[in-house]
Amino acid sequence: MRRKPGQLLPLELEVCRMARDVGENFHGYQMAKLLQDGSGARLLIAHGTLYRALARLEGMGLLKSRWEDPRIAARENRPGRRLYSLTAAGETSVREAAKTGAAKSARVRRKWVPA
């Protein structure tokens, strides 16, 4: 899908919306679960798609990220997580998308071809 200047892709818009609903911090796997359980399930093709979208959103300044405290991960005996949060620019972007109606037109259409 080609990106129009100043417009978010449907997956990016859904990530920003859910980030606003989640609150302060979220990690990639948590976002993937929310997308699969919610309305974004059709947008998430693979977890790699999500992580590339998160990187793009961070590059655009709509998300910011940091690594969690390594002591927490060690105490829970798991790898460290990269935590994301929505920036003020991301919040503004979600509000503008809602105003312009991009939320309704952000539908992915796929043509299924028999194998």
ZICOR-V962007 format. One record per residue. RES is the residue in one small letter. SS is DSSP state (~ for helix, > for strand, _ for the rest). Layout:
res = {RES	RES}
ss = {SS	SS}
This chain:
res = {m	r	r	k	p	g	q	l	l	p	l	e	l	e	v	c	r	m	a	r	d	v	g	e	n	f	h	g	y	q	m	a	k	l	l	q	d	g	s	g	a	r	l	l	i	a	h	g	t	l	y	r	a	l	a	r	l	e	g	m	g	l	l	k	s	r	w	e	d	p	r	i	a	a	r	e	n	r	p	g	r	r	l	y	s	l	t	a	a	g	e	t	s	v	r	e	a	a	k	t	g	a	a	k	s	a	r	v	r	r	k	w	v	p	a}
ss = {_	_	_	_	_	_	_	_	_	~	~	~	~	~	~	~	~	~	~	~	~	~	_	_	_	>	>	~	~	~	~	~	~	~	~	~	~	_	~	~	~	~	_	_	_	_	~	~	~	~	~	~	~	~	~	~	~	~	~	_	_	_	>	>	>	>	>	_	_	~	~	~	~	~	~	_	_	_	_	_	_	>	>	>	>	>	_	~	~	~	~	~	~	~	~	~	~	~	~	~	_	~	~	~	~	_	_	_	_	_	_	_	_	_	_}
